Amino acid sequence: MSGRWWTKMDEKVKEQILAIRDTGLTNMFDVTAVQRLAYERDFYELVLYLEDHRSEYAKFILTGEA
């Protein structure tokens, strides 16, 4: 991980991702829009997670695996 802080995606973050997806309001690869929607819904864990874990997020979107 070359010194980067890493944390496993927890269930709360997964639930928040799925809640944003279920709105159908944005392409889930538009991380900035996902963060905005998360912030508007008080999903602060997801907002913060996306700051440092974009590759893990993309893997989850593509494969469903965290």
CNS distance restraints for C-alpha pairs under 8 A (distance, minus, plus):
assign (resid   1 and name CA) (resid   5 and name CA) 7.73 0.50 0.50
assign (resid   1 and name CA) (resid   6 and name CA) 7.56 0.50 0.50
assign (resid   5 and name CA) (resid  52 and name CA) 7.88 0.50 0.50
assign (resid   6 and name CA) (resid  53 and name CA) 7.66 0.50 0.50
assign (resid   8 and name CA) (resid  66 and name CA) 7.32 0.50 0.50
assign (resid   9 and name CA) (resid  13 and name CA) 6.35 0.50 0.50
assign (resid   9 and name CA) (resid  14 and name CA) 6.96 0.50 0.50
assign (resid   9 and name CA) (resid  56 and name CA) 8.00 0.50 0.50
assign (resid   9 and name CA) (resid  66 and name CA) 6.03 0.50 0.50
assign (resid  10 and name CA) (resid  14 and name CA) 6.45 0.50 0.50
assign (resid  11 and name CA) (resid  15 and name CA) 6.09 0.50 0.50
assign (resid  12 and name CA) (resid  16 and name CA) 6.21 0.50 0.50
assign (resid  12 and name CA) (resid  45 and name CA) 7.80 0.50 0.50
assign (resid  13 and name CA) (resid  17 and name CA) 6.17 0.50 0.50
assign (resid  13 and name CA) (resid  45 and name CA) 6.34 0.50 0.50
assign (resid  13 and name CA) (resid  46 and name CA) 5.43 0.50 0.50
assign (resid  13 and name CA) (resid  49 and name CA) 7.72 0.50 0.50
assign (resid  14 and name CA) (resid  18 and name CA) 6.24 0.50 0.50
assign (resid  15 and name CA) (resid  19 and name CA) 6.10 0.50 0.50
assign (resid  16 and name CA) (resid  20 and name CA) 6.28 0.50 0.50
assign (resid  16 and name CA) (resid  38 and name CA) 7.55 0.50 0.50
assign (resid  16 and name CA) (resid  43 and name CA) 6.51 0.50 0.50
assign (resid  16 and name CA) (resid  46 and name CA) 6.59 0.50 0.50
assign (resid  17 and name CA) (resid  21 and name CA) 6.19 0.50 0.50
assign (resid  17 and name CA) (resid  46 and name CA) 7.24 0.50 0.50
assign (resid  18 and name CA) (resid  22 and name CA) 6.03 0.50 0.50
assign (resid  19 and name CA) (resid  23 and name CA) 6.63 0.50 0.50
assign (resid  20 and name CA) (resid  24 and name CA) 7.33 0.50 0.50
assign (resid  20 and name CA) (resid  25 and name CA) 7.77 0.50 0.50
assign (resid  20 and name CA) (resid  34 and name CA) 7.03 0.50 0.50
assign (resid  20 and name CA) (resid  37 and name CA) 7.00 0.50 0.50
assign (resid  20 and name CA) (resid  38 and name CA) 6.93 0.50 0.50
assign (resid  21 and name CA) (resid  25 and name CA) 7.63 0.50 0.50
assign (resid  21 and name CA) (resid  26 and name CA) 7.59 0.50 0.50
assign (resid  21 and name CA) (resid  28 and name CA) 6.64 0.50 0.50
assign (resid  26 and name CA) (resid  30 and name CA) 7.06 0.50 0.50
assign (resid  26 and name CA) (resid  33 and name CA) 6.65 0.50 0.50
assign (resid  26 and name CA) (resid  34 and name CA) 6.98 0.50 0.50
assign (resid  28 and name CA) (resid  34 and name CA) 6.47 0.50 0.50
assign (resid  28 and name CA) (resid  61 and name CA) 7.33 0.50 0.50
assign (resid  29 and name CA) (resid  58 and name CA) 7.22 0.50 0.50
assign (resid  29 and name CA) (resid  61 and name CA) 7.92 0.50 0.50
assign (resid  30 and name CA) (resid  34 and name CA) 6.29 0.50 0.50
assign (resid  31 and name CA) (resid  35 and name CA) 6.06 0.50 0.50
assign (resid  31 and name CA) (resid  50 and name CA) 7.47 0.50 0.50
assign (resid  32 and name CA) (resid  36 and name CA) 6.25 0.50 0.50
assign (resid  33 and name CA) (resid  37 and name CA) 6.16 0.50 0.50
assign (resid  34 and name CA) (resid  38 and name CA) 6.01 0.50 0.50
assign (resid  35 and name CA) (resid  39 and name CA) 6.04 0.50 0.50
assign (resid  35 and name CA) (resid  46 and name CA) 7.26 0.50 0.50
assign (resid  35 and name CA) (resid  47 and name CA) 5.13 0.50 0.50
assign (resid  35 and name CA) (resid  50 and name CA) 7.25 0.50 0.50
assign (resid  36 and name CA) (resid  40 and name CA) 6.22 0.50 0.50
assign (resid  36 and name CA) (resid  47 and name CA) 7.90 0.50 0.50
assign (resid  37 and name CA) (resid  41 and name CA) 6.33 0.50 0.50
assign (resid  38 and name CA) (resid  42 and name CA) 6.21 0.50 0.50
assign (resid  38 and name CA) (resid  43 and name CA) 4.80 0.50 0.50
assign (resid  38 and name CA) (resid  44 and name CA) 6.81 0.50 0.50
assign (resid  38 and name CA) (resid  46 and name CA) 6.59 0.50 0.50
assign (resid  38 and name CA) (resid  47 and name CA) 6.17 0.50 0.50
assign (resid  39 and name CA) (resid  43 and name CA) 5.61 0.50 0.50
assign (resid  39 and name CA) (resid  44 and name CA) 6.02 0.50 0.50
assign (resid  39 and name CA) (resid  47 and name CA) 6.40 0.50 0.50
assign (resid  43 and name CA) (resid  47 and name CA) 6.53 0.50 0.50
assign (resid  44 and name CA) (resid  48 and name CA) 6.18 0.50 0.50
assign (resid  45 and name CA) (resid  49 and name CA) 6.00 0.50 0.50
assign (resid  46 and name CA) (resid  50 and name CA) 6.10 0.50 0.50
assign (resid  47 and name CA) (resid  51 and name CA) 6.77 0.50 0.50
assign (resid  48 and name CA) (resid  52 and name CA) 7.32 0.50 0.50
assign (resid  49 and name CA) (resid  53 and name CA) 5.82 0.50 0.50
assign (resid  49 and name CA) (resid  54 and name CA) 7.99 0.50 0.50
assign (resid  50 and name CA) (resid  54 and name CA) 5.45 0.50 0.50
assign (resid  50 and name CA) (resid  57 and name CA) 7.07 0.50 0.50
assign (resid  53 and name CA) (resid  57 and name CA) 6.16 0.50 0.50
assign (resid  54 and name CA) (resid  58 and name CA) 6.08 0.50 0.50
assign (resid  55 and name CA) (resid  59 and name CA) 6.21 0.50 0.50
assign (resid  56 and name CA) (resid  60 and name CA) 6.30 0.50 0.50
assign (resid  56 and name CA) (resid  66 and name CA) 6.82 0.50 0.50
assign (resid  57 and name CA) (resid  61 and name CA) 6.28 0.50 0.50
assign (resid  57 and name CA) (resid  66 and name CA) 7.71 0.50 0.50
assign (resid  58 and name CA) (resid  62 and name CA) 6.12 0.50 0.50
assign (resid  59 and name CA) (resid  63 and name CA) 5.83 0.50 0.50
assign (resid  59 and name CA) (resid  64 and name CA) 7.23 0.50 0.50
assign (resid  59 and name CA) (resid  65 and name CA) 6.74 0.50 0.50
assign (resid  59 and name CA) (resid  66 and name CA) 7.07 0.50 0.50
assign (resid  60 and name CA) (resid  64 and name CA) 4.50 0.50 0.50
assign (resid  60 and name CA) (resid  65 and name CA) 4.91 0.50 0.50
assign (resid  60 and name CA) (resid  66 and name CA) 5.27 0.50 0.50
